[in-house]
Amino acid sequence: MRGVSGNRHPYRDPNRIKKLYADFAVLKNGRYGCPTSFNQLTPSWYLNESRTNPNVRCDENYDFLATRDIKAGEEVLASYPQYSDDKKPARTKSKIASV
């Protein structure tokens, strides 16, 4: 697909697509997990990180549950290492799985 200027459409660029996976996918045991479409992200994909004071936790099905009452306007925080490996490898080739 070509844009107005004749360049590739940004969402068809393989490098930009790989960056989406690197930025937003959950990495567990060397495999990336993400929705089948980034247009269908649930609120759980918008969590911010706090390793010291998270107010949600993740279960084995990647469902997020509040650990305490969360006030209106309060940031929703999770400890990323609880459900995603800390270090992501630089390459994504052949390690992508959907959740």
Backbone hydrogen bonds, N-H to C=O, Kabsch-Sander energy under -0.5 kcal/mol:
donor,donor_aa,acceptor,acceptor_aa,energy
3,G,7,N,-3.5
6,G,3,G,-1.6
9,H,1,M,-2.1
12,R,9,H,-2.2
13,D,10,P,-0.7
16,R,13,D,-0.5
17,I,13,D,-2.1
18,K,14,P,-2.4
19,K,15,N,-1.7
20,L,16,R,-1.8
21,Y,17,I,-1.7
22,A,18,K,-2.5
23,D,19,K,-2.7
24,F,20,L,-2.6
25,A,21,Y,-2.0
26,V,33,G,-2.7
28,K,26,V,-0.6
28,K,31,R,-2.5
31,R,28,K,-1.6
32,Y,95,K,-3.3
33,G,26,V,-2.9
34,C,97,A,-0.8
40,Q,37,S,-1.9
41,L,38,F,-0.7
45,W,42,T,-2.0
46,Y,43,P,-2.2
47,L,44,S,-1.0
48,N,76,V,-2.2
50,S,78,A,-2.0
55,N,77,L,-1.6
56,V,77,L,-1.5
57,R,65,L,-2.6
59,D,63,D,-2.4
62,Y,59,D,-2.0
65,L,57,R,-2.5
67,T,55,N,-2.5
68,R,55,N,-0.7
71,K,69,D,-0.5
74,E,71,K,-2.2
77,L,75,E,-0.6
78,A,48,N,-2.7
80,Y,78,A,-0.9
82,Q,79,S,-2.1
83,Y,80,Y,-1.9
84,S,80,Y,-2.1
85,D,27,L,-4.4
95,K,92,T,-2.1
97,A,32,Y,-3.1
97,A,95,K,-0.5
99,V,34,C,-1.8
